[in-house]
Amino acid sequence: MKPSSLTRKTPLRRTTALTASPLARSSVHAHQARKVPKRGTSSPVPPKVRAALRKRSGGWCEIATRGCTGLATEFAHRKKNGAGGRHGDAAAAHHVLSNALDACHNCHQIQGHREPAQAYANGWMLREHQDPARERVLRRGVWRLLGDDGSVMAVV
């Protein structure tokens, strides 16, 4: 074989971390395992906001669309994280009651994952430029405005 003029002058370096094989991972004790945060997760919703939302909803789903189970089990943002920010003042403005709905799992899936067109039309999901306190929402079949203080106002 003829020698090539394309020879490496520096050694190769690994740019990614080595991962342990499944057998090696099973030998790691639970207290030694390191938790790695999931990518794309937002800051957690403050307990005060969760409690106020639960008080407003009474534990019942606020979306109440077809397939609704009735009991609220999930915190649903009307304006998604990517539309407002995840840290500091943006996160504080994101975790407000006017931007939150208490929903069952089925309604939460419709609210933003299965049928986004319906969710935008009914105010369950908002675009980046929309203010949750000024945008009406179809709450349990009736158009309402949600306040940051936990109030629910009729739309005239």
N, C-alpha and C positions, 0 to 999 in steps of 0.2 A: 504494500500500500504506500502510495506516495505521501510524503509529509505535507501537511497543509499549513498555509501561512495564517490561518484563522485559529490560533491557539489562545486560550484564556490566560490572561496575565494576573488575574485576581481570582481567589477561590470563590466558589458559589456559597451564598449565605441563605439560610432558611428565612423566609419572610412570614410564615405562618407558624403558629404553635403546634407542637406535636399533640395528637390526641391519643388517649389511652385506648387500648382495645377493650371490647366488652368484658373479657376475662379480668383484665387489670382493673377496670372500673368496679367490678363486683367486690374486689378485695379492699376497696377504700371504705373505711368506717364512716358511718353517717355523720359523726361529729367532725370528721376531717373534710367532708365534702364542702366545697365552696359554692355558695349560691351566686349565680350570675344573673343580673337583671335582664329581663326580656327587652329586646329592642322595640322602640316605638311606644313604650308605656308612658303614661302621663304621671303627673304627680297625683297622689291619692286625694280623693275627695275628703275634705275636713269632716270630722264626726258631727260638728254642729250643723253643717249643711245637710248631711244625711238625715239627722234627727228632725230637722225642720221640714224636709221633704216628706218624710214618713208621716209627720203630723198633718201636713197639707193633704196628703193622699188618703190618710186613714188606713194605709196598708193595701189599698185597692189600686189596680192598674189604671193609670190616667189616660192611656191611649184607647183601650177598649175597642179594638177592631175585630174582624172575624178571626176565629180561632183563639180568642182571648181566654186565658185561664182564670182571670179575675184577680188573683192575688199578686201583688207587686213583689217582685224578687230582685229586680235589677235597676240600677241607676243609669238612666239614659240621658246623654247630653243632646240638646237640640242643635247646638253649634259644635261641630267636632273639634278635637284638639288641633288638627292641622290648620283650621281656619282662624285660630285665635292665639295660639301660643301655649307653651307648657310650663314655663318657669316664671317666677317673680310676679310682677303685676299682672301679666297676661294670664297666669294660672289663677290668680285671685279673682280676676274678672270672669274667668271661665267657669269657676265653681260657684255660681250664684243660682238662686232658686228659679229665676225667670228662664234660665238656660237648662233646667233639669226637669225630667219627667220620671215618675216612679212607674215602672212597667213590668209586666210579666215577660217571660222569656220569648214567647211567640210574638207579642207585639213589638218587643225590642228588635227582633230579627226583621220584622216588616219595616220598622222605623228607620232603618238605615242600611240594611243589608240585602233583603230580598226585593223590596219594591221602593227604591229611592224616589221615583217620580211621585208616588202617592204620598210619601213622607214629606216631601217639599211642599206639595199642594195643600196638605193639612197642617202645616206648621210644626210637625214633629221633628223636622230637620231644617236647619237654616243655612244660608250661604254666608260667606265671610263678611260681607258688608252689612248684614242685617243685625239689628239690635234685638236680642231676645225679649227685653222688657216692652218693646213697641210692636212686636209681631204677634198676631193672634195665633191661637193654636186650637185645634179641634180636640177638646178634652172631654172624653166620655160622650162624644156625639154632640157637644154644644161648643160653639165658638167662644173662647175666653182669652183674656190677657192675663199673664202671670206676672206677679210682682216679686221683686227681690226680697220683700219682707214676708213672703209666704202667702200673700193675698191672691185671690182669684177673682177677677172682675169680669162682669158681663160686657160683651161687645155690642155697642149700639149701632 
